[in-house]
């Protein structure tokens, strides 16, 4: 039975149940932050409720800050997370590059599991979206000359986000979305520092292809393994570059006259 047509829960009034159904749809990513909700007529038809019950349910969501309503413009899903990750903690993370490796560890923990869940739970619609995001990324990487690093990083991030959304775990999805700016910074770093090198570029492209194939074919163990190897290898390559940079810097300093 679809989410919008579930029966009333015992002990709940119809407006409360309407609010719960809409909350579930928002949690599941059907309605996303900033998205305009369908018209009242459309919602009443899909939820099989009266307009009075719907309006009361929407009022409950407004009181919780989950939706915003403007007269004559309808209701939109509110921004559920801080805009732009502008908390002091996020500023500290972004201003200290050493946290990049910590972030890659966290990505491995979250994205390895999301890849496993996506391969296990993903629907045909999820697989279509994952393939679409993968092709957008792969086609741009193959044809763009020169490559816009920021644009490719956004295609890369969109592909990984599509995989996480197919996990059908709202907490996992929203946790990853709350780290969007930081996640983009890690993707940007890998593209900027590695993608111009032939061997790392080939490795990244191959791992993305393997991750796509494992998820859409439903091979959960393979999907998790590829996701973990992808992030582990990127972390190691970035560490190697950092070590090499430090060596060059020390050599350069020895050549300088300090007197």
C-alpha positions as CSV (number, residue, x, y, z in Angstrom):
1,X,0.0,0.0,0.0
2,X,1.4,3.4,-0.9
3,X,2.4,5.9,1.8
4,X,-0.3,8.4,0.9
5,X,-3.1,5.8,1.0
6,X,-2.4,4.2,4.3
7,X,-5.3,3.8,6.7
8,X,-5.8,6.0,9.8
9,X,-3.7,5.0,12.8
10,X,-5.9,4.1,15.8
11,X,-6.4,7.0,18.2
12,X,-5.3,9.7,15.7
13,X,-7.6,12.3,14.2
14,X,-7.6,12.7,10.5
15,X,-5.7,16.0,10.4
16,X,-3.0,14.5,12.6
17,X,-2.7,11.5,10.3
18,X,-2.5,13.9,7.3
19,X,0.4,15.7,8.9
20,X,2.1,12.4,9.7
21,X,1.7,11.2,6.1
22,X,3.2,14.5,4.7
23,X,6.0,14.3,7.2
24,X,6.8,10.8,6.0
25,X,6.9,12.0,2.4
26,X,9.2,14.8,3.3
27,X,11.5,12.5,5.3
28,X,11.6,10.1,2.3
29,X,12.7,12.9,0.0
30,X,9.5,12.9,-2.1
31,X,9.0,16.5,-1.1
32,X,12.4,18.3,-0.6
33,X,13.4,21.5,1.1
34,X,12.3,24.5,-0.9
35,X,9.9,22.5,-3.1
36,X,6.4,23.8,-3.6
37,X,3.8,21.2,-2.4
38,X,1.1,20.1,-4.9
39,X,-2.2,22.0,-4.9
40,X,-4.8,21.3,-2.2
41,X,-7.0,19.6,-4.8
42,X,-4.1,17.3,-5.8
43,X,-3.1,16.5,-2.2
44,X,-6.7,15.8,-1.3
45,X,-7.1,13.3,-4.2
46,X,-3.8,11.5,-3.5
47,X,-4.3,11.3,0.3
48,X,-8.1,10.6,0.0
49,X,-9.0,13.3,2.6
50,X,-11.3,16.3,2.8
51,X,-10.0,19.8,2.2
52,X,-10.8,20.7,5.8
53,X,-8.6,17.8,7.1
54,X,-5.8,18.7,4.7
55,X,-5.8,22.4,5.8
56,X,-5.7,21.4,9.4
57,X,-2.8,19.0,8.7
58,X,-0.9,21.7,6.9
59,X,-1.5,24.0,9.9
60,X,0.1,21.4,12.1
61,X,3.2,21.3,9.9
62,X,3.4,25.1,9.9
63,X,3.3,25.1,13.7
64,X,6.3,22.8,13.7
65,X,8.2,24.9,11.2
66,X,8.2,22.0,8.6
67,X,6.5,24.0,5.9
68,X,6.2,27.7,5.0
69,X,3.0,29.2,3.5
70,X,2.6,32.4,1.6
71,X,-0.8,33.7,0.8
72,X,-1.5,33.1,-2.9
73,X,1.7,31.1,-3.4
74,X,0.9,27.8,-1.6
75,X,3.1,25.9,0.8
76,X,6.8,25.0,0.4
77,X,8.9,22.6,2.5
78,X,11.0,24.6,4.9
79,X,14.8,24.6,5.0
80,X,15.3,21.8,7.5
81,X,19.0,22.3,7.9
82,X,21.2,25.4,8.5
83,X,21.6,27.2,5.2
84,X,25.1,26.7,3.8
85,X,26.4,24.9,6.9
86,X,27.3,28.3,8.4
87,X,27.6,27.1,12.0
88,X,30.9,28.0,13.8
89,X,31.9,24.3,13.8
90,X,31.5,24.1,10.0
91,X,33.7,27.2,9.6
92,X,36.4,25.6,11.7
93,X,36.2,22.4,9.6
94,X,36.4,24.3,6.3
95,X,39.2,26.6,7.4
96,X,41.5,23.7,8.5
97,X,42.4,21.5,5.6
98,X,43.7,18.7,7.9
99,X,40.0,17.8,8.5
100,X,39.9,16.7,4.9
101,X,41.2,13.2,5.8
102,X,38.8,13.0,8.8
103,X,36.0,13.9,6.4
104,X,37.0,11.1,4.0
105,X,36.9,8.7,6.9
106,X,33.4,9.8,7.7
107,X,32.4,9.5,4.0
108,X,33.7,5.9,4.0
109,X,31.6,5.0,7.0
110,X,28.4,6.6,5.6
111,X,28.7,6.0,1.9
112,X,29.9,2.5,2.2
113,X,26.7,1.6,4.1
114,X,24.5,3.7,1.8
115,X,25.9,1.9,-1.2
116,X,25.1,-1.5,0.4
117,X,21.6,-0.3,1.3
118,X,21.1,1.2,-2.2
119,X,22.0,-2.1,-3.9
120,X,19.7,-4.0,-1.5
121,X,16.7,-1.6,-1.4
122,X,16.9,0.5,-4.5
123,X,13.8,0.6,-6.7
124,X,13.7,0.7,-10.5
125,X,13.1,4.5,-10.3
126,X,16.2,4.8,-8.0
127,X,18.3,2.9,-10.5
128,X,17.2,5.1,-13.4
129,X,18.2,8.3,-11.4
130,X,21.5,6.7,-10.3
131,X,22.3,5.9,-14.0
132,X,21.2,9.3,-15.1
133,X,23.6,11.0,-12.6
134,X,26.4,8.6,-13.4
135,X,26.1,9.3,-17.2
136,X,26.0,13.1,-16.6
137,X,29.2,12.8,-14.6
138,X,30.9,10.3,-17.0
139,X,29.9,12.1,-20.2
140,X,31.2,15.5,-18.9
141,X,34.5,13.9,-17.8
142,X,34.9,12.3,-21.3
143,X,34.0,15.3,-23.4
144,X,34.8,18.5,-21.5
145,X,37.9,20.3,-22.6
146,X,39.1,21.8,-20.5
147,X,37.4,20.3,-17.4
148,X,35.8,22.8,-15.0
149,X,36.8,21.3,-11.7
150,X,33.9,22.8,-9.7
151,X,31.4,21.6,-12.3
152,X,32.8,18.0,-12.3
153,X,32.9,18.0,-8.5
154,X,29.1,18.8,-8.5
155,X,28.4,16.0,-11.0
156,X,30.4,13.7,-8.8
157,X,28.6,14.7,-5.6
158,X,25.2,14.4,-7.3
159,X,26.0,10.8,-8.3
160,X,27.0,9.8,-4.8
161,X,23.9,11.6,-3.4
162,X,21.7,9.6,-5.8
163,X,23.2,6.4,-4.4
164,X,22.6,7.5,-0.8
165,X,18.9,8.5,-1.6
166,X,18.4,4.9,-2.9
167,X,19.2,3.6,0.6
168,X,15.7,4.6,1.7
169,X,17.1,5.5,5.1
170,X,15.9,9.1,5.7
171,X,18.3,9.6,8.7
172,X,21.3,8.6,6.5
173,X,20.2,10.8,3.6
174,X,19.6,13.9,5.7
175,X,22.8,13.4,7.6
176,X,24.7,13.4,4.3
177,X,22.7,16.4,3.0
178,X,23.6,18.3,6.2
179,X,27.3,17.9,5.3
180,X,26.8,19.0,1.7
181,X,29.3,21.9,1.7
182,X,32.0,19.7,3.5
183,X,31.3,16.8,1.2
184,X,31.7,19.0,-1.9
185,X,35.0,20.3,-0.5
186,X,36.3,16.8,-0.3
187,X,35.1,16.0,-3.8
188,X,36.6,19.3,-5.1
189,X,39.9,18.4,-3.5
190,X,40.1,15.0,-5.1
191,X,39.1,16.4,-8.5
192,X,41.5,19.4,-8.3
193,X,44.6,17.5,-7.1
194,X,44.1,14.1,-8.7
195,X,42.0,14.3,-11.9
196,X,44.7,16.0,-14.0
197,X,47.0,13.0,-13.3
198,X,46.4,10.1,-15.8
199,X,46.6,7.2,-13.4
200,X,44.4,8.6,-10.6
201,X,41.9,9.9,-13.2
202,X,41.6,6.4,-14.7
203,X,41.2,4.9,-11.2
204,X,38.5,7.3,-10.2
205,X,36.6,6.8,-13.5
206,X,36.8,3.0,-13.1
207,X,35.7,3.0,-9.5
208,X,32.7,5.2,-10.3
209,X,31.7,2.8,-13.1
210,X,32.1,-0.2,-10.8
211,X,30.0,1.5,-8.1
212,X,27.3,2.3,-10.5
213,X,27.2,-1.3,-11.9
214,X,27.2,-2.9,-8.5
215,X,24.4,-0.7,-7.1
216,X,22.1,-1.0,-10.2
217,X,22.7,-4.8,-10.4
218,X,21.8,-5.3,-6.7
219,X,25.2,-6.6,-5.7
220,X,25.3,-5.1,-2.2
221,X,28.6,-6.5,-1.0
222,X,30.4,-5.4,-4.1
223,X,28.8,-2.0,-3.9
224,X,30.0,-1.5,-0.4
225,X,33.5,-2.8,-1.2
226,X,33.9,-0.5,-4.2
227,X,32.7,2.6,-2.2
228,X,35.2,1.9,0.6
229,X,38.0,1.3,-1.8
230,X,37.1,4.4,-3.7
231,X,37.4,6.7,-0.7
232,X,40.4,4.8,0.8
233,X,42.4,5.1,-2.4
234,X,41.6,8.8,-2.8
235,X,42.7,9.5,0.8
236,X,45.9,7.6,0.3
237,X,46.7,9.5,-3.0
238,X,46.0,12.8,-1.3
239,X,48.3,11.8,1.6
240,X,51.0,10.8,-0.9
241,X,50.7,14.2,-2.6
242,X,50.9,16.0,0.7
243,X,54.1,14.1,1.6
244,X,55.7,14.9,-1.7
245,X,54.8,18.6,-1.3
246,X,56.4,18.6,2.1
247,X,59.6,17.1,0.6
248,X,59.8,19.6,-2.1
249,X,59.2,22.4,0.3
250,X,62.0,21.2,2.6
251,X,64.4,20.9,-0.4
252,X,63.5,24.4,-1.6
253,X,64.1,25.8,1.9
254,X,67.6,24.2,2.0
255,X,68.5,26.0,-1.3
256,X,67.5,29.4,0.1
257,X,69.9,31.7,1.7
258,X,68.9,32.3,5.3
259,X,71.7,34.7,6.3
